[in-house]
Amino acid sequence: MIVELTLLSGAAAYWKKRNKSNKYKSNSNQEQEQDESVNPLENFNLKQLFKDIKSALSGDERQQQLNPNTDSDEVRQKEKQDVNSNLLISGGAVTTALLGRVSPLFTLLSAIGVLYLSRDVFRLVWRDLKAGHFLSMFLIGGILLLGMILSGYLVLAAMAGLISGFFVKIIEKTEDNSTKQLVNVFCDHPPRVWIEKNGIEIDVDFTQLKVGDIVIVNAGELIPVDGQIQDGLATIDQHLLTAESQPVEKATGDKVFASTLLLNGRIRIRVETAGEETVSAQIGQVLNKTQNYKDELIARGQKTADSFLPLILGISAVTWPLMGTSAALTILWSALGSNMILLGPLSVLSYLQIFSRRGILVKDGRVLESLRQVDTVVFDKTGTLTLKQPTVGQIHILGDWDENTLLTYAAAAEYRQPHPIAKAIVAKAISQNLELPDLDEASYEVGYGIKVMLDGQQIRVGSGPFMAVEGIELPQFAQELQAKAELEGFSLIYIGINQQLGGILEMHPNIRPEAVEIIRDLKERGMKLYIISGDHELPTRRMASILGIDHYEAEILPKNKAELVKQLREQGQFVCFIGDGINDAIALKSAQVSISLKGASTAATDTAQIILMDGTLKHLSQVFQLADEFEKTMHSNFLSTIVPGVICIGGVYVLHFGLAMGMWLYYMGISSGLSNSLWPLLKHQDDKSKQQLQALEYKPK
């Protein structure tokens, strides 16, 4: 109990100071500090976990400060100094208590030391009494301390102060280290970078970067900014942002993000965002904000502990006349439920870090509890259950050409275009081993189509309106096919050769390859599944049938998606809405749990509570699995704070436990709870290592 009292009293002073400071200053624009970068390819394993904890206990401050407010940092530093001072004083109190037999002066000094260490407890007891709160943990703690001193158990009281101070040090440093590591999963940058100025490469401090600068990044270096590649080819490991184990190829014109690693190649990047504005920094700020959930857990833990106080105090009061002062004080050491004040926040930090390492960004810690209540999952169809890039279906021939010729013409025209339809056509041609000829010339009609000269013929590839503008008449068959496409939910790409329509390509939406397995996993969990789509009824029904989803709603406008979610909630269902972040903001806010696939580039502004950073559904099952684990961990934490207390109370009456045994059981409960809270980090270390090894072993073609 003394551990909780020490932490709570320190936290009360800290929050009082911080709230006072916030009246005059805002935290929103303060810079986060980092002393040095962390190698993202560092192998996380059992040895590394203990190394991290050792680093935390030694006060290693190489990672950035979590709270950017200067005044709050000073208060936090003062709090740490107080913990160290209390450890020294408690050590002195133990020594002088042991020397009490030599001289009463040592006993007096020890008692003064113990009372000094407990000063905040008595101050908070007085505060509660003035507020009319007569029964609190602080009051029980005060009674326990005074009772031990007056009953002659000064050595045990001093030992309790020393052991509690040691546990406070461990808890504080472990939590501080875990928090910083959690933020730094996404927020890492080199201290200095190379930029190009007037054709010369110069080495500058990271803080000097400006939008528009050209940054040079070589193989093995972290990319320090968000930007666009101006020149060069690269293989980039993005698993810190997206949890993709396989590195990606990037070329001129592609976007790159801060805190990703350039495995090989050399690129010049035009800076679009730097510093606090980068994706990784914004994600770090999001993670900082979700730490507020810890405060709620502390309050709930205190409420749980307070609910047991009448029982503990009542048993102690009954025990006093029956078995004496020592037994009554031992009962107070049972401290039923009190450790939840500490273990809840530590467990949250552990699981937020695990989620982040898997590319799952949890923006609101409260969702960890809400996920357990989800019984209905609603999927937005387009962009969520389907890939952005469609597939080429049937090829309709309208002239004297064959399928390969038409596909070759279309792929050659679209070869350098970045949009999904162009990539789908080119992929189809490559899969059929077609050779793409060089173009003579090309012109583009943005939003409509493209015109190229190929083998002396003018090739047009684009939409129906584009063909009409170009004077190419669409036959009746094309009009009938267009009507069918609108009904069944696919699109058409027309191929014009000179002034004649040569053929039509059907472009079908592509169901995500992971969707079938994900849907099966959710159904095994007993969840009701829905599809919401703006498409026609037939393609929506077909997709629902393929995926095995029983419920679907078609031809739903974006503004009406939220209404459907509200209807499900009114029916008593606990709804999780999953969308791609585009036109889904209102529906995401309407659900009890919201998950987005929008991706790393807009993570900080996305309205969803959870973001799957790789833009796929691959990690969706893990979201629910980790939520189950979190619940089990919290349940085990609760047992670790109840069982020792029950044994303590029973032991007093059955086995005549004394104060020393009561203290031992109490601290064993704390040790068990700490181990249980940190175990998930160890359990999931191997997954992180596998991803990093895959990145190291990747060899580009």
LUMMARMI-61511 format. One line per field, with one value per residue (C-alpha): residue number from 1; residue in one letter; chain; y, x, z. Coordinates in steps of 0.02 Angstrom, whole numbers, always signed. Layout:
N
num = [NUM  ...];
residu = [a  ...];
chaine = [A  ...];
y = [Y  ...];
x = [X  ...];
z = [Z  ...];
This chain:
701
num = [1  2  3  4  5  6  7  8  9  10  11  12  13  14  15  16  17  18  19  20  21  22  23  24  25  26  27  28  29  30  31  32  33  34  35  36  37  38  39  40  41  42  43  44  45  46  47  48  49  50  51  52  53  54  55  56  57  58  59  60  61  62  63  64  65  66  67  68  69  70  71  72  73  74  75  76  77  78  79  80  81  82  83  84  85  86  87  88  89  90  91  92  93  94  95  96  97  98  99  100  101  102  103  104  105  106  107  108  109  110  111  112  113  114  115  116  117  118  119  120  121  122  123  124  125  126  127  128  129  130  131  132  133  134  135  136  137  138  139  140  141  142  143  144  145  146  147  148  149  150  151  152  153  154  155  156  157  158  159  160  161  162  163  164  165  166  167  168  169  170  171  172  173  174  175  176  177  178  179  180  181  182  183  184  185  186  187  188  189  190  191  192  193  194  195  196  197  198  199  200  201  202  203  204  205  206  207  208  209  210  211  212  213  214  215  216  217  218  219  220  221  222  223  224  225  226  227  228  229  230  231  232  233  234  235  236  237  238  239  240  241  242  243  244  245  246  247  248  249  250  251  252  253  254  255  256  257  258  259  260  261  262  263  264  265  266  267  268  269  270  271  272  273  274  275  276  277  278  279  280  281  282  283  284  285  286  287  288  289  290  291  292  293  294  295  296  297  298  299  300  301  302  303  304  305  306  307  308  309  310  311  312  313  314  315  316  317  318  319  320  321  322  323  324  325  326  327  328  329  330  331  332  333  334  335  336  337  338  339  340  341  342  343  344  345  346  347  348  349  350  351  352  353  354  355  356  357  358  359  360  361  362  363  364  365  366  367  368  369  370  371  372  373  374  375  376  377  378  379  380  381  382  383  384  385  386  387  388  389  390  391  392  393  394  395  396  397  398  399  400  401  402  403  404  405  406  407  408  409  410  411  412  413  414  415  416  417  418  419  420  421  422  423  424  425  426  427  428  429  430  431  432  433  434  435  436  437  438  439  440  441  442  443  444  445  446  447  448  449  450  451  452  453  454  455  456  457  458  459  460  461  462  463  464  465  466  467  468  469  470  471  472  473  474  475  476  477  478  479  480  481  482  483  484  485  486  487  488  489  490  491  492  493  494  495  496  497  498  499  500  501  502  503  504  505  506  507  508  509  510  511  512  513  514  515  516  517  518  519  520  521  522  523  524  525  526  527  528  529  530  531  532  533  534  535  536  537  538  539  540  541  542  543  544  545  546  547  548  549  550  551  552  553  554  555  556  557  558  559  560  561  562  563  564  565  566  567  568  569  570  571  572  573  574  575  576  577  578  579  580  581  582  583  584  585  586  587  588  589  590  591  592  593  594  595  596  597  598  599  600  601  602  603  604  605  606  607  608  609  610  611  612  613  614  615  616  617  618  619  620  621  622  623  624  625  626  627  628  629  630  631  632  633  634  635  636  637  638  639  640  641  642  643  644  645  646  647  648  649  650  651  652  653  654  655  656  657  658  659  660  661  662  663  664  665  666  667  668  669  670  671  672  673  674  675  676  677  678  679  680  681  682  683  684  685  686  687  688  689  690  691  692  693  694  695  696  697  698  699  700  701];
residu = [m  i  v  e  l  t  l  l  s  g  a  a  a  y  w  k  k  r  n  k  s  n  k  y  k  s  n  s  n  q  e  q  e  q  d  e  s  v  n  p  l  e  n  f  n  l  k  q  l  f  k  d  i  k  s  a  l  s  g  d  e  r  q  q  q  l  n  p  n  t  d  s  d  e  v  r  q  k  e  k  q  d  v  n  s  n  l  l  i  s  g  g  a  v  t  t  a  l  l  g  r  v  s  p  l  f  t  l  l  s  a  i  g  v  l  y  l  s  r  d  v  f  r  l  v  w  r  d  l  k  a  g  h  f  l  s  m  f  l  i  g  g  i  l  l  l  g  m  i  l  s  g  y  l  v  l  a  a  m  a  g  l  i  s  g  f  f  v  k  i  i  e  k  t  e  d  n  s  t  k  q  l  v  n  v  f  c  d  h  p  p  r  v  w  i  e  k  n  g  i  e  i  d  v  d  f  t  q  l  k  v  g  d  i  v  i  v  n  a  g  e  l  i  p  v  d  g  q  i  q  d  g  l  a  t  i  d  q  h  l  l  t  a  e  s  q  p  v  e  k  a  t  g  d  k  v  f  a  s  t  l  l  l  n  g  r  i  r  i  r  v  e  t  a  g  e  e  t  v  s  a  q  i  g  q  v  l  n  k  t  q  n  y  k  d  e  l  i  a  r  g  q  k  t  a  d  s  f  l  p  l  i  l  g  i  s  a  v  t  w  p  l  m  g  t  s  a  a  l  t  i  l  w  s  a  l  g  s  n  m  i  l  l  g  p  l  s  v  l  s  y  l  q  i  f  s  r  r  g  i  l  v  k  d  g  r  v  l  e  s  l  r  q  v  d  t  v  v  f  d  k  t  g  t  l  t  l  k  q  p  t  v  g  q  i  h  i  l  g  d  w  d  e  n  t  l  l  t  y  a  a  a  a  e  y  r  q  p  h  p  i  a  k  a  i  v  a  k  a  i  s  q  n  l  e  l  p  d  l  d  e  a  s  y  e  v  g  y  g  i  k  v  m  l  d  g  q  q  i  r  v  g  s  g  p  f  m  a  v  e  g  i  e  l  p  q  f  a  q  e  l  q  a  k  a  e  l  e  g  f  s  l  i  y  i  g  i  n  q  q  l  g  g  i  l  e  m  h  p  n  i  r  p  e  a  v  e  i  i  r  d  l  k  e  r  g  m  k  l  y  i  i  s  g  d  h  e  l  p  t  r  r  m  a  s  i  l  g  i  d  h  y  e  a  e  i  l  p  k  n  k  a  e  l  v  k  q  l  r  e  q  g  q  f  v  c  f  i  g  d  g  i  n  d  a  i  a  l  k  s  a  q  v  s  i  s  l  k  g  a  s  t  a  a  t  d  t  a  q  i  i  l  m  d  g  t  l  k  h  l  s  q  v  f  q  l  a  d  e  f  e  k  t  m  h  s  n  f  l  s  t  i  v  p  g  v  i  c  i  g  g  v  y  v  l  h  f  g  l  a  m  g  m  w  l  y  y  m  g  i  s  s  g  l  s  n  s  l  w  p  l  l  k  h  q  d  d  k  s  k  q  q  l  q  a  l  e  y  k  p  k];
chaine = [A  A  A  A  A  A  A  A  A  A  A  A  A  A  A  A  A  A  A  A  A  A  A  A  A  A  A  A  A  A  A  A  A  A  A  A  A  A  A  A  A  A  A  A  A  A  A  A  A  A  A  A  A  A  A  A  A  A  A  A  A  A  A  A  A  A  A  A  A  A  A  A  A  A  A  A  A  A  A  A  A  A  A  A  A  A  A  A  A  A  A  A  A  A  A  A  A  A  A  A  A  A  A  A  A  A  A  A  A  A  A  A  A  A  A  A  A  A  A  A  A  A  A  A  A  A  A  A  A  A  A  A  A  A  A  A  A  A  A  A  A  A  A  A  A  A  A  A  A  A  A  A  A  A  A  A  A  A  A  A  A  A  A  A  A  A  A  A  A  A  A  A  A  A  A  A  A  A  A  A  A  A  A  A  A  A  A  A  A  A  A  A  A  A  A  A  A  A  A  A  A  A  A  A  A  A  A  A  A  A  A  A  A  A  A  A  A  A  A  A  A  A  A  A  A  A  A  A  A  A  A  A  A  A  A  A  A  A  A  A  A  A  A  A  A  A  A  A  A  A  A  A  A  A  A  A  A  A  A  A  A  A  A  A  A  A  A  A  A  A  A  A  A  A  A  A  A  A  A  A  A  A  A  A  A  A  A  A  A  A  A  A  A  A  A  A  A  A  A  A  A  A  A  A  A  A  A  A  A  A  A  A  A  A  A  A  A  A  A  A  A  A  A  A  A  A  A  A  A  A  A  A  A  A  A  A  A  A  A  A  A  A  A  A  A  A  A  A  A  A  A  A  A  A  A  A  A  A  A  A  A  A  A  A  A  A  A  A  A  A  A  A  A  A  A  A  A  A  A  A  A  A  A  A  A  A  A  A  A  A  A  A  A  A  A  A  A  A  A  A  A  A  A  A  A  A  A  A  A  A  A  A  A  A  A  A  A  A  A  A  A  A  A  A  A  A  A  A  A  A  A  A  A  A  A  A  A  A  A  A  A  A  A  A  A  A  A  A  A  A  A  A  A  A  A  A  A  A  A  A  A  A  A  A  A  A  A  A  A  A  A  A  A  A  A  A  A  A  A  A  A  A  A  A  A  A  A  A  A  A  A  A  A  A  A  A  A  A  A  A  A  A  A  A  A  A  A  A  A  A  A  A  A  A  A  A  A  A  A  A  A  A  A  A  A  A  A  A  A  A  A  A  A  A  A  A  A  A  A  A  A  A  A  A  A  A  A  A  A  A  A  A  A  A  A  A  A  A  A  A  A  A  A  A  A  A  A  A  A  A  A  A  A  A  A  A  A  A  A  A  A  A  A  A  A  A  A  A  A  A  A  A  A  A  A  A  A  A  A  A  A  A  A  A  A  A  A  A  A  A  A  A  A  A  A  A  A  A  A  A  A  A  A  A  A  A  A  A  A  A  A  A  A  A  A  A  A  A  A  A  A  A  A  A  A  A  A  A  A  A  A  A  A  A  A  A  A  A  A  A  A  A  A  A  A  A  A  A  A  A  A  A  A  A  A  A  A  A  A  A  A  A  A  A  A  A  A  A  A  A  A  A  A  A  A  A  A  A  A  A  A];
y = [+0  +119  +104  +165  +304  +365  +367  +447  +584  +622  +619  +738  +865  +842  +867  +1016  +1099  +1052  +1114  +1279  +1293  +1255  +1410  +1514  +1405  +1285  +1122  +1107  +1195  +1142  +1040  +864  +832  +684  +657  +522  +406  +223  +96  +24  -138  -172  -351  -357  -515  -571  -503  -337  -326  -341  -219  -94  -112  -96  +60  +129  +95  +177  +337  +332  +486  +457  +451  +604  +676  +627  +788  +938  +1068  +1142  +1175  +997  +927  +1023  +959  +782  +799  +866  +717  +598  +687  +669  +481  +467  +574  +468  +311  +384  +443  +275  +187  +300  +268  +79  +99  +211  +98  -50  +55  +98  -30  +65  +232  +301  +445  +330  +273  +454  +493  +342  +389  +567  +495  +382  +523  +638  +509  +501  +689  +692  +551  +648  +807  +715  +638  +815  +870  +725  +757  +940  +886  +767  +611  +520  +348  +340  +245  +391  +375  +187  +216  +348  +235  +93  +198  +278  +110  +26  +166  +176  -13  -24  -93  +49  -64  -140  +34  +95  -64  -35  +140  +74  -69  +43  +174  +41  -17  +162  +186  +28  +72  +252  +212  +63  +164  +312  +202  +109  +273  +345  +185  +186  +362  +328  +178  +312  +463  +438  +545  +569  +718  +786  +769  +806  +933  +998  +1185  +1263  +1093  +1063  +937  +1009  +934  +1027  +1003  +916  +1067  +1179  +1085  +1185  +1140  +1138  +1084  +940  +804  +672  +498  +351  +165  +119  +290  +341  +454  +612  +697  +671  +714  +664  +578  +697  +577  +399  +223  +149  +0  +62  -28  +51  -73  +58  +149  +10  -154  -217  -347  -337  -179  -78  -8  +181  +287  +467  +546  +425  +483  +436  +458  +506  +368  +239  +157  +164  -13  +18  +152  +339  +466  +653  +704  +869  +909  +927  +916  +915  +916  +911  +910  +743  +591  +506  +660  +679  +496  +524  +668  +555  +424  +557  +607  +430  +421  +522  +357  +308  +444  +372  +200  +271  +351  +189  +91  +209  +189  -1  +11  +129  +7  -123  -2  -23  -211  -200  -69  -167  -330  -239  -157  -325  -406  -277  -327  -512  -537  -378  -229  -328  -434  -281  -191  -346  -346  -169  -236  -342  -184  -272  -200  -61  -120  -89  +95  +46  -107  -38  +103  -10  -139  -5  +56  -121  -156  +13  -24  -198  -128  +5  -119  -213  -57  -35  +143  +156  +339  +317  +196  +174  +72  -72  -105  -66  -195  -334  -279  -276  -396  -314  -265  -153  -144  -6  -98  +9  +31  -75  -247  -207  -154  +15  -73  -167  -317  -333  -446  -490  -406  -367  -358  -242  -247  -351  -359  -496  -484  -477  -334  -232  -265  -221  -55  -12  -61  +34  +190  +176  +113  +269  +320  +310  +281  +108  +71  +99  -14  -149  -146  -151  -294  -393  -370  -421  -577  -629  -596  -461  -347  -163  -58  +118  +265  +391  +532  +550  +675  +666  +719  +727  +634  +565  +469  +466  +479  +401  +364  +183  +98  +242  +224  +339  +244  +315  +237  +307  +327  +332  +523  +534  +430  +541  +698  +619  +583  +394  +327  +197  +54  -10  -155  -33  +57  -107  -160  +6  -22  -196  -126  +2  -133  -260  -136  -139  -5  +0  +62  +94  +71  +174  +136  +283  +335  +165  +83  -70  -147  -129  -188  -235  -172  -271  -225  -337  -411  -398  -565  -564  -524  -704  -762  -606  -628  -810  -762  -632  -755  -881  -747  -746  -571  -509  -440  -306  -228  -49  +5  +145  +21  -63  -208  -346  -320  -290  -451  -545  -485  -528  -702  -727  -672  -762  -604  -621  -438  -300  -130  -64  +107  +195  +375  +423  +537  +393  +269  +346  +329  +141  +129  +224  +107  -44  +39  +76  -110  -144  -195  -140  -82  -75  +20  -14  +105  +172  +347  +423  +488  +382  +512  +528  +340  +314  +437  +357  +184  +133  +72  +141  +69  +148  +85  +259  +235  +322  +481  +543  +451  +608  +682  +523  +518  +331  +269  +135  +147  -4  +82  -35  +7  -175  -289  -407  -354  -339  -508  -458  -304  -412  -544  -415  -338  -512  -527  -355  -405  -565  -467  -345  -490  -570  -402  -394  -568  -519  -379  -481  -654  -600  -492  -634  -749  -614  -597  -785  -812  -692  -792  -968  -964  -810  -713  -565  -396  -461  -595  -470  -353  -498  -551  -372  -348  -519  -463  -307  -411  -533  -391  -303  -465  -495  -317  -328  -509  -460  -358  -512  -627  -522  -482  -625  -556  -394  -484  -587  -430  -350  -506  -513  -333  -370  -524  -441  -434  -327  -403];
x = [+0  +144  +203  +35  +28  +201  +159  -10  +57  +195  +72  -44  +95  +146  -29  -60  +96  +59  -120  -59  +68  -61  -158  -20  +60  +1  +90  +36  +183  +326  +466  +504  +687  +791  +970  +1016  +931  +890  +940  +775  +864  +917  +872  +732  +742  +747  +922  +870  +717  +823  +946  +805  +747  +926  +945  +786  +842  +1011  +924  +974  +896  +950  +771  +663  +561  +379  +304  +361  +310  +465  +385  +315  +486  +559  +423  +451  +639  +607  +494  +633  +756  +631  +621  +811  +816  +681  +780  +931  +827  +739  +906  +965  +805  +833  +1012  +966  +820  +939  +1054  +909  +968  +1132  +1051  +873  +937  +949  +770  +713  +808  +734  +557  +585  +649  +497  +376  +467  +452  +265  +236  +138  +26  -26  -49  -168  -260  -291  -349  -472  -539  -571  -662  -773  -688  -659  -610  -467  -307  -210  -301  -270  -87  -69  -147  -32  +126  +83  +27  +191  +294  +194  +191  +379  +393  +507  +630  +490  +417  +586  +610  +438  +493  +653  +571  +429  +551  +643  +481  +431  +599  +575  +396  +435  +588  +509  +354  +459  +567  +417  +330  +481  +508  +326  +339  +508  +439  +380  +487  +669  +784  +971  +1048  +1130  +1086  +1162  +1076  +1117  +1143  +1201  +1262  +1365  +1325  +1339  +1314  +1184  +1092  +924  +836  +894  +794  +663  +525  +597  +773  +851  +908  +1034  +1009  +1126  +1107  +1097  +1034  +867  +760  +741  +594  +431  +455  +463  +609  +685  +816  +872  +810  +797  +743  +660  +613  +449  +404  +415  +269  +174  +238  +272  +408  +451  +545  +474  +553  +544  +590  +583  +415  +373  +334  +448  +421  +529  +597  +600  +766  +854  +921  +1011  +1023  +1050  +910  +883  +725  +634  +575  +386  +377  +512  +525  +359  +262  +328  +215  +321  +318  +130  +107  +216  +104  -48  +34  +73  -110  -172  -66  -205  -297  -172  -241  -415  -350  -263  -426  -520  -386  -401  -591  -569  -449  -565  -710  -613  -563  -719  -693  -508  -533  -680  -583  -434  -546  -622  -451  -375  -468  -466  -284  -191  -111  +13  -124  -233  -90  -50  -230  -202  -57  -180  -218  -349  -358  -232  -101  -219  -170  +2  -26  -164  -60  +93  -11  -82  +93  +151  +8  +15  +197  +155  +18  +136  +272  +148  +100  -64  -82  -200  -250  -365  -314  -495  -527  -427  -576  -709  -639  -691  -873  -882  -1013  -1044  -916  -969  -854  -854  -838  -737  -557  -580  -631  -565  -393  -365  -296  -430  -400  -430  -578  -649  -577  -709  -646  -740  -628  -499  -377  -343  -341  -151  -139  -272  -192  -20  -82  -172  -24  +102  -5  -29  +146  +208  +43  +34  -153  -222  -311  -151  -54  -187  -177  +13  +11  -107  +7  +161  +72  +44  +226  +183  +322  +277  +337  +408  +291  +317  +230  +97  -30  -137  -314  -322  -472  -523  -386  -223  -173  -12  +68  +119  +180  +110  -63  -149  -202  -329  -361  -488  -670  -827  -839  -658  -699  -849  -743  -617  -754  -754  -931  -983  -1089  -1248  -1150  -1040  -1192  -1269  -1105  -1095  -1268  -1215  -1056  -1152  -1271  -1137  -1011  -864  -795  -747  -592  -610  -470  -477  -366  -359  -543  -617  -663  -549  -606  -661  -578  -681  -601  -663  -637  -509  -553  -411  -319  -322  -508  -573  -464  -502  -690  -676  -582  -713  -856  -768  -772  -962  -975  -1111  -1037  -1106  -1051  -1099  -1075  -1120  -1119  -1272  -1356  -1291  -1101  -1124  -1223  -1093  -951  -1049  -1077  -893  -837  -976  -1052  -1239  -1287  -1257  -1326  -1304  -1324  -1288  -1229  -1077  -1183  -1304  -1172  -1173  -1362  -1349  -1217  -1332  -1476  -1370  -1321  -1503  -1537  -1416  -1265  -1089  -1022  -847  -841  -694  -663  -524  -539  -609  -788  -802  -767  -947  -976  -810  -864  -1036  -970  -914  -751  -677  -535  -459  -347  -304  -118  +35  +25  -133  -126  -121  -279  -380  -538  -524  -473  -362  -264  -193  -36  +5  -162  -221  -331  -187  -173  -359  -369  -220  -313  -446  -322  -214  -370  -412  -236  -248  -408  -327  -177  -288  -383  -219  -165  -324  -293  -115  -183  -325  -252  -103  -221  -343  -200  -138  -308  -334  -156  -179  -326  -271  -80  -54  +43  +141  +184  +338  +237  +100  +230  +311  +144  +107  +272  +260  +93  +175  +318  +194  +91  +243  +301  +128  +118  +289  +272  +179  +331  +440  +309  +298  +483  +508  +381  +479  +643  +571  +514  +685  +777  +666  +712  +898  +891  +791  +885  +808  +791];
z = [+0  +38  -142  -206  -77  -125  -310  -286  -173  -298  -442  -350  -332  -512  -583  -470  -536  -717  -712  -639  -778  -912  -866  -940  -1072  -1207  -1239  -1421  -1505  -1393  -1475  -1419  -1379  -1434  -1385  -1509  -1632  -1605  -1735  -1799  -1847  -1668  -1625  -1497  -1391  -1210  -1186  -1261  -1149  -992  -1068  -1094  -914  -852  -958  -881  -703  -734  -786  -970  -1048  -1228  -1292  -1312  -1171  -1178  -1113  -1216  -1087  -1006  -838  -833  -873  -726  -611  -673  -645  -470  -439  -489  -375  -232  -263  -253  -96  -15  -51  +39  +186  +202  +197  +338  +434  +425  +485  +631  +678  +689  +798  +914  +1041  +1056  +1096  +1102  +997  +846  +874  +877  +717  +631  +682  +618  +454  +431  +472  +351  +213  +249  +252  +88  +149  +304  +203  +85  +233  +298  +125  +114  +289  +249  +91  +190  +119  +283  +217  +91  +55  +128  +294  +303  +257  +391  +522  +469  +480  +648  +717  +670  +747  +909  +926  +919  +742  +689  +597  +493  +459  +399  +296  +218  +169  +91  -4  -61  -121  -220  -301  -339  -425  -529  -577  -618  -724  -811  -854  -910  -1021  -1094  -1133  -1222  -1321  -1371  -1441  -1521  -1617  -1737  -1692  -1735  -1839  -1865  -1773  -1933  -2117  -2287  -2399  -2572  -2594  -2757  -2815  -2658  -2521  -2345  -2172  -2067  -1903  -1918  -1841  -1985  -2117  -2211  -2332  -2508  -2457  -2552  -2431  -2483  -2406  -2433  -2403  -2219  -2164  -2090  -2197  -2090  -2177  -2270  -2452  -2634  -2720  -2848  -2911  -2880  -2847  -2673  -2570  -2411  -2251  -2191  -2055  -1916  -1996  -2081  -2005  -2182  -2163  -2349  -2403  -2547  -2704  -2727  -2877  -2937  -2895  -2754  -2578  -2433  -2246  -2099  -1986  -2126  -2170  -2340  -2362  -2526  -2658  -2650  -2665  -2667  -2573  -2585  -2408  -2391  -2200  -2068  -1880  -1787  -1951  -2013  -2012  -1879  -1766  -1786  -1742  -1589  -1536  -1558  -1447  -1318  -1311  -1284  -1125  -1041  -1030  -895  -783  -802  -755  -602  -546  -575  -482  -335  -338  -336  -190  -96  -117  -14  +123  +233  +230  +273  +408  +480  +490  +566  +696  +744  +748  +865  +1026  +979  +926  +968  +882  +776  +697  +666  +579  +477  +413  +348  +244  +143  +39  -69  -245  -215  -340  -487  -471  -533  -642  -753  -829  -850  -944  -1058  -1100  -1137  -1258  -1344  -1381  -1447  -1559  -1626  -1667  -1776  -1872  -1777  -1715  -1565  -1551  -1401  -1262  -1207  -1363  -1287  -1174  -1306  -1427  -1307  -1321  -1512  -1579  -1749  -1882  -2026  -2178  -2305  -2472  -2591  -2536  -2381  -2443  -2617  -2676  -2756  -2910  -3010  -3122  -3309  -3343  -3512  -3667  -3799  -3980  -4099  -4253  -4343  -4197  -4072  -3882  -3869  -3992  -3902  -3733  -3801  -3869  -3707  -3597  -3704  -3693  -3505  -3462  -3373  -3294  -3103  -3079  -3026  -3190  -3290  -3172  -3189  -3379  -3378  -3251  -3363  -3513  -3414  -3349  -3530  -3576  -3702  -3764  -3756  -3904  -3884  -3912  -4050  -3957  -3826  -3763  -3607  -3571  -3382  -3315  -3484  -3573  -3669  -3853  -3919  -4087  -4103  -4263  -4363  -4287  -4164  -4010  -3888  -3718  -3599  -3549  -3654  -3646  -3704  -3857  -3894  -3882  -4001  -4127  -4108  -4114  -3985  -4058  -3977  -3901  -3805  -3736  -3681  -3602  -3509  -3435  -3379  -3301  -3200  -3138  -3092  -3021  -3142  -3258  -3442  -3532  -3719  -3846  -4004  -4153  -4272  -4286  -4248  -4082  -4073  -3911  -3731  -3571  -3419  -3257  -3108  -2925  -2841  -2671  -2547  -2540  -2350  -2338  -2344  -2199  -2097  -2121  -2069  -1910  -1864  -1893  -1780  -1646  -1665  -1740  -1855  -2016  -2132  -2296  -2336  -2517  -2633  -2777  -2851  -2764  -2879  -2858  -2672  -2654  -2756  -2645  -2487  -2557  -2600  -2427  -2334  -2260  -2227  -2215  -2341  -2389  -2566  -2649  -2484  -2500  -2393  -2284  -2248  -2189  -2016  -2008  -2034  -1898  -1779  -1820  -1774  -1610  -1571  -1594  -1452  -1555  -1514  -1681  -1753  -1919  -2036  -2181  -2288  -2216  -2376  -2356  -2197  -2063  -2001  -1999  -1907  -1772  -1758  -1712  -1537  -1615  -1776  -1880  -2034  -2174  -2233  -2200  -2130  -2233  -2146  -1980  -1873  -1950  -1973  -1867  -1827  -1655  -1732  -1895  -1987  -2048  -2191  -2275  -2275  -2168  -2128  -1946  -1909  -1821  -1715  -1656  -1575  -1516  -1428  -1351  -1280  -1212  -1133  -1045  -979  -919  -826  -748  -691  -622  -520  -450  -404  -297  -218  -186  -76  +26  +53  +103  +222  +308  +317  +376  +521  +589  +543  +547  +656  +524  +590  +516  +425  +335  +291  +216  +123  +45  -4  -94  -174  -246  -319  -392  -471  -543  -617  -697  -769  -840  -924  -984  -1146  -1202  -1184  -1262  -1421  -1442  -1565  -1689  -1698  -1726  -1869  -1960  -1940  -1999  -2154  -2192  -2170  -2279  -2418  -2583  -2722  -2892];
